[in-house]
Amino acid sequence: MFKLIIFDIDGTIVDAYGAIEKSLNYTLKKLGYPKAKSSVVRRAVGHGDKNFIEYFVEKKDVGEGLRLYRAHHEKALSRYSKVIPGARRLLRGLKKKGYKLAVASNRPPKFSMILLKHLDLVRYFDMIACAKDKSEIKPKPFLIPRILKKLGVKKGEALYVGDMTVDVHAGHNAGVKVVAVLGGSSSHSELKKARPCGIAGKLPDLLRVTKKCKKEK
């Protein structure tokens, strides 16, 4: 039986795509680049904000682009982000059932806390681990083992939940089971190819899918 469930943030429990797009297009406009399409923005997220900016601007503009993006994003997160439908109820229910809950995200610590505090989600988590630099960005196996050690949970007792193939690979690299959730940045076929132990159509389906993961252990 799982004792700990670790969640990705963006596209999994929070929809911050609007804030990300607003901040990016503000940055691009300031630097003289054309506006990015929503579909392109959605596919480019999930690998840390520096990698995100590098995807859209020339190397010479990355430093200034990152500065502009972060300054704008600090305010945009509070204006354009929202909780994924069913996420709050799920987290509340999991806590009542006695699960330990944590976050493992590629979003920088400062912005993760702004987002989670604004949406009043911080109180559900026993630990929040975020990539401080490129050396810790998923799929590298740094964040999840850090959580396991801090909370005193074994690999076989933990489940990771995310919306991208990078999340599935991060879980595999850390030696924990992974459930992927549709609706984020990766398609069903992409997630299936990454081979999580289950795929949930919507976040509230998590516990049903989790039972299947337990049977496969």
C-alpha positions in Angstrom: 0.0 0.0 0.0 1.3 3.5 -0.9 2.0 5.8 2.1 3.1 8.8 0.1 1.8 10.4 -3.1 4.0 13.0 -4.8 2.5 15.5 -7.3 3.9 17.6 -10.1 2.3 21.1 -10.1 1.7 22.5 -13.5 -0.8 20.6 -15.6 -1.4 18.1 -12.7 -2.9 20.0 -9.8 -2.7 23.6 -11.1 -3.5 25.2 -14.5 -1.0 28.0 -14.9 -0.8 27.9 -18.6 -2.6 31.3 -18.9 0.0 32.9 -16.6 2.9 31.3 -18.4 1.6 32.4 -21.8 1.0 36.0 -20.6 4.5 36.3 -19.2 6.2 34.7 -22.2 4.4 36.9 -24.7 5.2 40.0 -22.6 8.8 39.0 -22.7 8.9 38.3 -26.4 7.3 41.6 -27.2 9.8 43.5 -25.1 12.7 41.7 -26.9 11.1 42.2 -30.4 10.1 38.6 -31.0 6.7 37.5 -32.5 3.9 36.3 -30.2 4.0 32.6 -29.4 0.9 30.4 -30.0 -0.8 28.8 -27.1 -0.3 25.3 -28.4 3.5 25.9 -28.8 3.7 27.4 -25.3 1.9 24.4 -23.8 4.3 21.9 -25.4 7.4 23.9 -24.3 6.7 24.0 -20.5 7.9 21.6 -17.9 11.7 21.7 -18.1 12.4 24.8 -15.9 11.9 28.4 -16.8 15.5 28.9 -18.2 15.0 26.1 -20.6 11.6 27.5 -21.5 13.0 30.9 -22.4 15.8 29.3 -24.3 13.2 27.6 -26.5 11.8 30.9 -27.8 14.8 33.4 -27.9 18.3 33.5 -29.3 21.1 32.7 -26.9 22.2 36.3 -26.6 18.7 37.2 -25.2 18.3 34.4 -22.7 19.5 36.3 -19.7 17.4 39.4 -20.3 14.5 37.3 -21.3 14.6 35.3 -18.1 14.8 38.5 -16.1 11.7 40.0 -17.9 9.8 36.7 -17.7 10.3 36.2 -13.9 9.5 39.8 -13.1 6.2 39.6 -15.0 5.4 36.1 -13.9 5.5 36.9 -10.2 2.3 38.9 -10.6 0.8 36.9 -13.5 0.7 33.7 -11.4 -1.8 35.3 -9.0 -4.0 36.6 -11.8 -4.2 33.9 -14.3 -3.7 30.6 -12.4 -6.4 28.2 -11.1 -6.7 24.8 -9.4 -7.4 21.9 -11.7 -11.0 20.7 -11.3 -11.3 18.1 -8.5 -7.7 18.7 -7.3 -8.5 20.4 -4.0 -11.2 17.8 -3.1 -8.8 15.0 -4.0 -5.9 16.4 -1.9 -8.3 16.9 1.1 -9.6 13.4 0.8 -6.1 11.9 0.6 -5.1 13.7 3.7 -8.1 12.4 5.5 -7.2 8.8 4.5 -3.8 9.3 6.1 -1.6 9.6 3.0 1.5 11.8 3.2 1.6 14.3 0.3 4.4 16.1 -1.4 5.3 18.2 -4.5 8.2 17.6 -6.9 8.3 20.3 -9.6 10.7 21.8 -12.1 9.2 25.2 -11.4 11.7 27.3 -9.3 11.0 27.3 -5.5 10.0 31.0 -5.3 7.4 30.7 -8.0 6.1 27.3 -6.8 5.4 28.9 -3.4 3.8 31.9 -4.9 1.5 29.7 -6.8 0.7 27.2 -4.1 0.1 29.8 -1.5 -2.1 32.0 -3.7 -4.3 28.9 -4.5 -4.3 27.8 -0.8 -2.8 24.4 -1.6 0.4 24.6 0.6 -1.5 23.2 3.7 -2.0 19.8 2.0 1.6 19.0 1.6 4.2 17.6 4.0 7.0 18.6 1.8 7.6 20.7 -1.4 10.7 20.1 -3.4 11.5 22.2 -6.5 14.4 22.3 -8.9 16.9 25.0 -7.9 18.9 24.7 -11.1 19.5 22.6 -14.2 21.3 19.9 -12.2 18.0 19.0 -10.4 15.5 19.3 -13.2 13.4 16.2 -13.9 13.8 13.6 -15.4 17.0 13.7 -13.3 16.3 11.7 -10.1 17.0 14.3 -7.4 13.7 15.7 -6.2 11.9 12.5 -5.5 14.7 10.7 -3.5 15.1 13.9 -1.4 11.4 13.7 -0.5 11.6 10.0 0.3 14.6 10.5 2.6 13.0 13.5 4.4 9.6 11.8 5.0 11.1 8.4 5.8 9.3 6.5 3.1 10.6 3.6 1.0 10.5 3.7 -2.8 7.9 0.9 -3.0 5.6 3.0 -0.7 5.6 6.1 -2.9 3.7 7.1 -6.0 4.5 10.0 -8.3 1.7 11.8 -10.3 2.4 14.0 -13.3 1.1 15.1 -16.7 4.2 14.9 -18.8 6.5 12.2 -20.1 9.4 13.9 -18.2 7.4 13.1 -15.0 7.1 9.5 -15.9 10.8 9.2 -16.6 11.6 11.1 -13.4 9.6 8.5 -11.4 11.2 5.6 -13.2 14.7 7.1 -12.6 13.9 7.5 -8.9 12.5 3.9 -8.7 8.9 4.7 -7.8 5.6 3.9 -9.5 4.1 6.7 -11.6 0.5 7.6 -12.6 0.1 10.0 -15.5 -2.8 12.4 -15.8 -4.2 13.6 -19.1 -4.9 17.2 -19.9 -1.4 18.6 -19.4 1.4 19.0 -21.9 1.8 15.4 -23.1 -0.7 13.4 -25.2 -2.1 10.1 -24.3 0.1 8.3 -26.9 3.2 10.0 -25.6 2.4 9.1 -22.0 1.5 5.5 -22.9 4.8 5.1 -24.6 6.6 6.3 -21.5 5.0 3.4 -19.6 3.5 4.7 -16.4 1.8 2.1 -14.3 -1.5 3.8 -15.1 -3.1 6.8 -16.9 -5.9 8.8 -15.3 -8.3 10.6 -17.7 -8.9 13.2 -15.0 -7.2 13.8 -11.7 -10.2 12.6 -9.6 -9.7 9.2 -11.2 -6.3 8.9 -9.4 -7.4 6.5 -6.7 -9.0 4.1 -9.1 -5.9 4.0 -11.3 -3.7 3.7 -8.2 -5.4 0.4 -7.2 -4.2 -1.0 -10.5 -0.6 0.1 -9.7 -0.8 -1.7 -6.4 -1.8 -4.9 -8.0 1.2 -4.7 -10.4 3.7 -4.3 -7.5 
